[in-house]
Amino acid sequence: INAEYGKQWYQRRVRAPVDRELKLAQRRVVNFLESSCGATVEHKEILLLRYSLPIWMAHINNNGMPKFNQWLSATKENADSSPYDLPCKNMYLEALKKLIGKSDHTAYVVITGLLEGIPMAKASLDQLLALGRELREQIHQMLDKNTVLIYPSHPMTAPKHHMPCFTGFNFAYTAIWNIIGVPVTQVPLGLDKNGLPLGVQIIGGVNQDRLTIAVARELEAAFGGWVDPEEKYKMYKYEPIRYLASPTLRNSGSQTSFPEFVAAENEAER
């Protein structure tokens, strides 16, 4: 597998840098692919990913596609209807209903519906759609049948309840790949120092689902796969991520703790 290593871009307007522990987890993945799988790893700067959010917003505003608010109007009675034929749901009314606890939708769905209603100038829309086509072409050319892209799933570990209302645009890290139209597999990588899950996205070329799943299975075998945060935190109350030493250290029987491992990573960076 020739793995292309994606740089941790943050959205220009959101100012959400990737959490340090997520970057360390991604570095461990890269080290494993190089040392244990013999992969050729390259660092790629995909500049257009800086505009993931506006590109996504342009596509949901594109008149050639069903509106998100039309999908929300689907009911059992009109389930057989085309989404193009459904009326747009009144999201301003839904927002008021949400405030008094009468809405059937989550706050994030209501916010997304409101965002879709923001008018966008045709010139800006056309420009962003063109950027989306350029990014799609670049990704499709880069990812062949033997190449994957490793990319952060989110700029932070699991936030507290309702916090995404204030950092809602961070979903662009995953939403952009729906626009690009490529397969993505989310890979769990254990827990951070607070007992919260870590992970990365493995992104493949068009119709290369088998490749992203194959890479995910290798990483699952090396890093232990999904870990129950509650049970793991009970076992290692003061060092919940101790299990997350690199595969080389873990397979050698080393008992390297998380603080020691981070110190080693910092020394390697210097």
Secondary structure as UniProt FT lines:
FT   STRAND          2..6
FT   TURN            12..15
FT   HELIX           20..35
FT   TURN            36..37
FT   STRAND          42..44
FT   HELIX           47..51
FT   HELIX           52..60
FT   TURN            63..64
FT   HELIX           68..71
FT   TURN            72..73
FT   TURN            77..80
FT   HELIX           83..85
FT   HELIX           91..99
FT   TURN            100..101
FT   HELIX           107..116
FT   HELIX           122..142
FT   TURN            145..146
FT   STRAND          147..152
FT   TURN            161..162
FT   HELIX           163..165
FT   HELIX           168..171
FT   HELIX           172..180
FT   STRAND          184..191
FT   TURN            193..194
FT   STRAND          197..203
FT   TURN            206..207
FT   HELIX           209..223
FT   HELIX           229..235
FT   TURN            240..241
FT   HELIX           242..244
FT   HELIX           247..251
FT   TURN            252..253
FT   HELIX           258..269
//
